Amino acid sequence: MAIIITDECINCGACEPECPNNAIYEGGVEWAIADGTGVSGTYTLETGVDVAVDAQQAPVEDDYYFIVPDKCTECKGFHEEPQCAAVCPVDCCVPDPDREESEEELLARKARLHI
């Protein structure tokens, strides 16, 4: 499952530089699939919508840091554990119960993002 940042986030920013997929953004910031990845052209989001990889997407959250689920791989293929959770001082980076994904799905996403 993807990781989410709860509303207990204190906006310290410790998690953002740790993400190997550049999936973490400051609240209110637009994001793009191309940010920190090797993807070009178009990319199919989990909603089934195809987007240009450099197209700016609306923030997932306005008030605190957020993780883009289309880019989160729980650090599979990079680290033994999600790095955001490892460095979070308030333990607000937690598994998203609404997005259960297998290790194979997470590794496939990693392969799509880092070609």
C-alpha positions in Angstrom: 0.0 0.0 0.0 1.1 3.5 -0.6 2.1 5.7 2.4 0.1 8.7 3.5 1.0 11.6 5.7 -1.6 12.3 8.3 -2.9 15.7 9.5 -0.6 15.3 12.5 2.3 16.5 10.2 4.2 19.4 11.7 5.6 20.5 8.3 9.2 19.9 9.2 10.1 18.7 5.8 12.4 15.8 7.0 10.6 13.3 4.7 10.8 15.2 1.4 14.5 14.7 0.6 14.4 11.1 1.6 11.9 10.0 -1.0 13.7 8.2 -3.9 10.6 8.7 -6.1 10.2 12.4 -5.4 6.7 11.6 -4.4 6.5 14.0 -1.4 5.6 17.6 -1.7 5.0 20.5 0.6 1.3 21.3 1.1 -0.3 23.4 -1.6 2.5 22.7 -4.2 1.6 21.3 -7.6 3.3 18.2 -8.7 4.2 16.3 -11.9 5.0 12.7 -12.6 8.3 13.8 -14.3 9.6 15.4 -11.1 12.6 13.3 -10.1 11.7 10.4 -12.4 12.9 9.1 -15.7 9.5 9.1 -17.4 8.8 10.9 -20.6 5.7 11.3 -22.8 2.5 10.3 -21.0 1.7 8.3 -17.9 -1.4 6.6 -16.8 -2.5 7.6 -13.3 -4.2 5.1 -10.9 -7.5 6.7 -11.9 -6.9 5.6 -15.5 -6.4 9.1 -16.8 -3.4 9.6 -19.1 -1.4 12.8 -18.4 1.6 14.4 -19.9 4.4 13.6 -17.4 5.4 17.3 -17.1 1.8 18.5 -16.6 1.3 20.2 -13.3 -1.3 18.4 -11.1 -3.3 19.8 -8.2 -1.9 19.4 -4.7 -3.2 16.4 -2.8 -3.2 18.4 0.4 -3.0 22.2 1.0 -2.1 22.4 4.7 0.7 19.9 5.2 3.2 17.7 3.3 1.6 15.0 1.1 2.6 11.9 -0.8 1.5 11.4 -4.4 0.2 7.8 -4.4 0.9 7.4 -8.2 4.6 7.9 -7.3 4.9 6.1 -4.0 6.6 2.7 -4.0 7.1 2.4 -0.2 10.8 2.6 -1.2 10.6 -0.9 -2.6 13.6 -1.6 -4.8 15.5 1.2 -3.0 15.4 0.6 0.8 14.3 -2.0 3.3 11.6 0.4 4.7 9.8 3.6 3.7 12.3 6.3 4.4 9.7 9.0 5.1 8.4 6.9 8.0 12.0 6.2 9.2 12.8 9.9 9.5 9.4 11.4 10.6 9.7 12.8 14.1 6.0 12.5 14.8 5.3 9.2 13.1 2.7 10.6 10.7 3.9 8.7 7.6 1.8 5.6 7.7 0.4 2.9 5.4 -2.7 4.1 3.5 -5.4 1.5 4.3 -7.4 2.6 1.2 -4.5 1.6 -1.1 -3.4 -2.0 -0.6 -0.7 -2.9 -3.1 1.5 -6.0 -3.4 5.2 -5.8 -3.5 5.0 -6.8 -7.2 2.7 -3.8 -7.9 5.1 -1.4 -6.1 8.1 -2.8 -7.9 6.3 -2.5 -11.2 5.6 1.2 -10.4 9.2 1.7 -9.6 10.2 0.3 -12.9 7.7 2.6 -14.8 9.0 5.7 -12.9 12.7 5.0 -13.2 13.3 3.7 -16.8 
